[in-house]
Amino acid sequence: MRFEDFIFLITIVLVPLLVCGFCRYRATELQHLKTAHNARLLARRVSRLIVVNLGMSIVCTLFGLVMSIGLLTHGDQDIGVVIMPLYTVLGLALSLSTKPLFRIRASLRAEPDDDDYAVPTVPQPLSRAFGITVWSILGVTVSILTLFVGLGLFFLSVLFFALIPLLFWQSRRAREGQLLWLLALSVRNSHDLAQEVQDHASTWTGAYAVRLRQLAVYLRAGRPLGLALERVPGLLPLWVVASIKIGEETGSLSEVLNECATAELSWMKNRFRTGSIGSLLIYLACYPWVILGPVTFIMYYIVPKFKAIFQGFGTELPRATENFIYLYDNGLPLILLMAPVSLVGVIVLLRFDHAGWRNVRIRLFRKFYPRYDMAPIMRHLARTIEKGKTLPDGLLAIANSYHRPTVADSVAQVYVEAESGGDCWKSLLERGYLSRRDLTLIEAAKRSGNLPWALREIADVREKNYIFRIDTFVQLFRPVPILAIGLLVGWICIAMFMPVVKLVNDLS
């Protein structure tokens, strides 16, 4: 067995084992975090882990079955004939490992709820499980079929695994923006939120309509909007829910909803502009597989004819052509290995970019959060001052409701220092939320009585600088894949045209 084949087999075995092991570990961790307040929310998260575990087992089973049938049909007698049926058995075994997850979800659902009123059951896990299962089956089927038909059609897998989910994510963000504008207009005009949400739910069907009706039940029972949205996850992004809770505590709910709705609309307009990360990721996802089509056609139809012609004239192929053929033949297992890895990477990055980097709560990036979260924190403090409340009140609201735990903890420390008589602006400077230039502007604004205006200006400048840096990085990085693809295409052209030149010279 070649080294590339060995690496490929190890990868296709380890990936499902690691994914299912992570699902089991995460479900056990969630079980230890259950309380009477979050049991239903944790049960939904465990349901998602069940979907991932079952989806991975279905993918493994189908992949093993189709590959086994393909190997037996072609009459291959290599080690794959033994490994692929065993891979099917592995998929069935992974499906049995889902049983403990069902038990954990049942224990979480059995936890008594702290609400004193009934709410409808949301069929979100079932609908999401059905969608992910169908998406996985179709994607794996298309990928396997393209392996037998030819790698030139492998870009169809990109449509299933990356671009089709992107369309659903885009539709979800459109629903979020529509709901945000509905809430903003209802609060601005002092309408009944519960009735407005109930009427909005009548225009939808499926699980989304059920979640909206559940939100209306919470609002009709007197729950605050932020708490109701927190109890019905999936309707709005995490950072929006956190901003709404902060706005309710500081008395600036209407302003917060207007700002969040405007930001969501701006994001939708700039989603796939030329300098956005999303457009660059789609560009990187599609181009390599589109190029693979002509290369596969050349290798299967053109190169064999070249070999026959040169053998007939008793001469050898040029060195560039031989190197190209050797690299393709020996690099094919590596291509098959890198294909799922690259697709998964693109999907994860697209998911992060779609959900918004404001929702990321990975502790690995906690050093970057203060500078990135400075803009919304400054706006919250500006609204707090405009409402006639003290800065400690605004800091306490942010510490209690912010969606990133590391940021909430650091703001809580600033609140403690401010309550003890310290300077909160210097505390924010020490923790990386402000620069010395920002601190100088804040001190001048305090003396002139324009502190809210200064805080908003600082937030706007920081966001503009962030967008400028992202656009600059994307524009500088975009020529790199174009140059790499150009060099690859040039090398292929040279490798394919050199035999014609050499044959003409030899004959002359």
N, C-alpha and C positions, 0 to 999 in steps of 0.2 A: 504494500500500500504506500502511495506517495504521501509526503508530508502534508501537502495541501489537502488531500482527502481526509487525512487523520484529523487535521484541525477543523475541517468542515463537520465531520461526524461528532467531534467533541462539542462543538458549538451548538449544533441542533439538539444535543442531549442536555447540555447544561442550561441553556436558556429557559426551557419550560420548567426545569427543576428549580431554578432560582426564582422564577416568577411565582410559581405556586408556593414555594417556601416563604417568599416575602408576604404573600397574601395570608398565609397561616400566622406568621409572626405579627403582622399588622392587626389582624383580627383579635389575637390574644391580647395585644397591647390596648386596643380599644375596649375590650371587655373589662380591663382593670380600671378604666377611666369612667365607668358608668356611674351616673347619679340619677336622682329622680328628675333632674332638669334636662339632661342631655341624652336619655336612653333612646328616645325615638331617633334623634339625629345620628347617634352612633350605630343604630340598627340599619339606617339607610347606607351608611358608609360600609358596613360589613356586607350589605347586599351588593354594593359595587365590587367588592373584593370577590364575592361569589361569582359575579358575572365574569370577571377577569380570569378566575380559576377555571370555570367551565369553558370559557372561550378558548383558553390555551389548550385544554384537554381535547376539545373538538378539533382544533387546528392540527394538533399532533396526530390524532386518529385519522383524519382525512388525508393528511400528508403521507402518513405511512401506508394507507390503503392504496392511494393513487400511485405512489412510487412503486409499491410492490407489484401492482398490476402492470405498470409500464415496464418494469424490469423483466417480469416473466413473459410479457408479450414480445419484447425484443430478443428474448432468449439469452440474456446476460447470465453468466455464471460466477460473477464476482461476489465479493463479500456483501455488497448491497442487497442481494437477494435474501440474506439472513438478517441483516440489520434492519431493513425497512419493516418486516413483520414484527420484529421486536419493538420498533418505534411505535407501531400501532398499539401493542400491549402497554407501552409506557403511557400513551394517551388515555387508554381505558383506566389504568391505575391512577392517573392524576384526577380523573373524574371522581373516583372513589374518595380522594383526599378532600373533596368539597364537603363531605358529610359533617366534619367538625365545625366548619364555618356555619352551616345551617343551625347547629346546636347553639353556637354563640349568638347568632341572630335571634333565635327563639328566646334565649335567656334575657337578651336586651329588650325584646318586645314584651316580655312578661313583667318588666319593671313597672310599678305603678307610676302613672303620670301625675304631675303636680297640678294639672289643669282641672278645674271643676266643671268643665263643659265638654261635650263631645265634639270631635272634629272628624271630617270624612277621611277615609283611608286613601292615601295617595299611591296609585299604582306605578310610581316612577321606576322602581327597580325592575319590575317586570317588563315595562316598555323599553327601558334601556338595555336590559338583558337580551330582549328579542332583537333590537337593532344591532347591538354589537355582535351577536351570534350570526345574524344574516350577513353583516358586513365582513366578518372573518371568513365565513364559508365561501362567499363569493370571491373575496380577495385571494384566498389560498387556491381555489379552483382555477381562477384566471392565471395565477402565477405558475401553477403546475402545467396547465395546458400550454402556456407560452414557452415553457421549458422544452416541451416535446415539439411544438410547432417551430420554435426558433426564438432565440433571445432577442431578436430584433423587435418583437412585440412586447417586450418586458415593460415598456413604458405604460402599458395598460394597467399593470399592477400599481403604478404610481397614482393613476386615477382612482383606483379603489382604496388604496391605503392612505393617501394624502389629500388628494383634491376633493373627493366626494365628502369625507368628513369635514373638510374646510367649508363646503357649501352649507352643511347643517350647522356648523358653528357660526357662520355668518348670519344665517337665519335666526339663530338664537340671540345673537347680539342685537339684531333688529327688533326682536320682541322685547328685549331688555330696555332699549331706548324708547320704545313706544310706551311701556309701562312707566318709565321714569317721567316722561312728559305728562302722562295722565295724572300721576301723583303730584307733580309740581303744580299743574293747573288747578287740581282739586284743592290743594292746601292754599294756594294763592287766592282762590275765590271762595274759600271757606265752605266747600261742599262736603257732603258726607263721604268719607273715604271708603267705608264699607260698601255703600251702595254703588259708588263709582266702580270699585273693583269687581263687584258682583255683576254689574252690567257689562264690564269689559270681559268677564269670563264667559258670558253668553255668546260672544262672538268667536270663541275658540272651541276646539274639541280635543279629546284625548287627555293625557296626563297633565298637560299644561293648564287646561281649563280646570281640572280638579285642584291643582295647586293654587290657582287664583281663587277658587271658591273657599279653599281652606284659609287663605289669607283674609278673605272677607269675614269668615267666621271669627277669626282671632280679633280683627278690628271691631266687629260688632260686639264682642265680649268686653271691650274696653282696653285691650292690650295696646301699648304704644306701637307705632309703625315700625320702629327699629326692631323691637322684640318680636313682633309678628313676622317680619321678614327673616329674622334669624331662626325662627321656629319652622319656617317653610323654605328650606335652602333651595337654591337653583333658580330663583326668580330674578335676582340681581347679583352683581359681583360683590365679593367680600368687602372691597374698599368702599363701595357705595353704601352697603348696610352699616359699616362702621361710621361713615360720615353722617348718615341719617341719625344714628344713635347719639353722636356728639352734638348734632344740631338740635335734637330734642332736649338734651341736657342744658345747652346754652341758650335755648329759646330762639334759634335761628333756622328752624326747619325749612321754611319757605326758601330762604337764600341758598341753603345747602342743596335742596332738590333742583333748583334752577341751575346751579353751577354744575351739578353732576349730569343733568340732562344735556346741558350745552357741551360738556366734555365728551359725553358719549356720542353726540351727533358729530362733533369734530373728529373723533376717532373713526367713525364710520366713513367720513368723507376722505380721510387720509390713509385708509387701511392699506390700499395697494398702490399708493403713489410711487413714483419712480424711485424715490430715496428711502422707502420704507423697508423694514426688515422682512415683512411678510412677502413682498414682491421678490426680494432677493432669494428667500428660501424656496419659493416656488420655481424661480429661475434655476437654482441649483438642483432641484429635485427632478426637473423634466429634461434638461439638456443632455446629461450623460446617457440616459436611456433612449433618447431620440437618436443619438449618434450610434448607439449600439446596433440599431436596425440595419443601416447600410453596411456596417462592418460584418455583421453576421451573414448578410447576403453575399458579400465579397468572399468570405471564407468558405461558404458552402457551394457557391456556384462559379465564381471566377477563378479562385486559386486552384481547384482541381483541374480545370482546363489548362491553366498555365503549366502545371506540373506535367500534364500529358503532352503538351506541345514541346516543352524543353526535353522531355525524355525521348520524344520522337526524333529530335534533331541531335541528340547525344550531347547536350550541353547542360550547364547547371544554372539554377536561378541566381539572381544577384544576391549579394550578402544582405542588403537592406530588406529584401523580400523574405529571405530565409529567417532573419531575425524577427520580423513581424509575425510570421507563421509560428515560430517557436514560442514567442511571447504569448500569442493568443492561445495556443494549445496548452501551455503549462500554466497560464494565468486564468483559465476558465474556472477551475474550482475556487480560486480566490475571488473571482467576480461573483460566483454564486454565493460565497460567504459574505461578501461585502454588500450585496444587494439588500438582504433584509436588515442588516445593520444600518445602512445609510437611510433606508426608508423609515425605520423606527426613529432614528435621530431626527430626520426631517419632521416626522409627525409630532414628536415631543416638542421641538422648537416652535413649530406652527401652533401647537396647543398653547404653549406659554405666551407666544406673541398674540394669539387670538384672545386668550383670557385676560391679557393685560399684565404687564410686569408689576403693577401695583398689588396684584393678588398673590404674588410669590411670597411664601413664608419659609423658605429654606434657610436654616441657620448658617449654612456655609457662606451665604452672601450677606450676613448681618453687618459687616463692616461698610457695605455700600448703602445700607438703608438710611442712615441719618441724612446724608446729602440728598438722596432721592426723595425722602419723605418730608424734607424741610418745607417744600411748597405747600402741601395740604395742611401741615401743622401751622404754618404762619397764617394761612387764610382762616383757620379755625380760631386762632387767637385774635385775629383782626375782628371777626364777627363777635367774639366774646366781649371785646372792648366796646364795640358799637352798641351792644345791647345793655351796656351799663354794668357789666359784671367785672369781677377782678380777674387778673391773670391766673391766680391759683385755681379759680373755678374752671377756667378753660383747660388748664393743664390736667386737672383731676378728671374732667370729662374725656380728654384724649387718653389718659392712662387707663380709664375703665372700659373704653369701647374700641380702641384701635385694634385692627385685625392682625397686626404683626406683634407677636409677644415680646420680641427683643426691643422694639421701639416703645411699646407700652411700658415696659419695665424701666427703660431709661428716662422716659417722660415722667414716670412716677417718682423717680429719684429727684428730678428737677422740681417737681411739685413739693416734695418734702423740704428741699433746700429753700424754696420760695416761701413756704409757710414758716420756716425758721428765721426768716428775715434776710435771706440771701438774695442775690441778684440772679433772677431766672435767666436773663440774657447771657450772662457770663457762664452759667451752668450749661446752657445750650451750646455755647461756643466750645466749652471743654469737651462736650460729647459729640462734636462734629456736625451739629445741625446748622451752625452759622459760621461765617468767616469773619475775620477782623474788619474787613471792609463793611460787611453787613452790620456788625456791632456798632461801628462808627455812625452809620446812617441811622440806626435805631436810636442811639443816644441823641443825635441832632433832632430827630423827629419827636422824641419825648419832650425836649425843651420847647419845641414850637407847637406842640399839641396835635401833630399829624401822624401819630403812631399807626393807626389802622391803614392809612394810605401807604406808609413806608413798608409795612409788613406785606401788603399786597404787591407792591412794586418789587420787593425782594423775591417774592414767590414767582412773579411773572418772569423776571430776569433769569431766575434759576431754571425754570421750565424751558425758556427759549434757548438757553445755553445747552441744556440737555438735548433738545431736539436738533440743534445745530450740530452737536458732536455726533449724534447717531447718523444724521444725513451725511456728514463728512466721512464717517467710517464706511458707510454703505457705498458712497460714490468712489472712494479710494479702493475698496475691495472688489467692486464690480468688474474692473478690467482684469483682475487676476484669473478668474475662471474663463473669461473670454480668451485671454492669452494662452492659457493651458489647452483649451479646446482647439484654438487655432494651430498650435504646435502639433497637437495630436492629428488633426485633419491633414496638415501639411506632411507629416511623416507617413500617413496612410497613402496619400497621393503619390509621394515619391516611391514608396514600396510597391505600389501597383503599376506605376508607369515605367519604372526601371526595367522590368522584364521586356517590355516592348522595345525600348531603346537598345538593350543588350542583344535581343534577338535580331534586330535590324543590322547592328554592327557585325554580329557573327556571320550573318548570311552574306553581307557585302564583302 
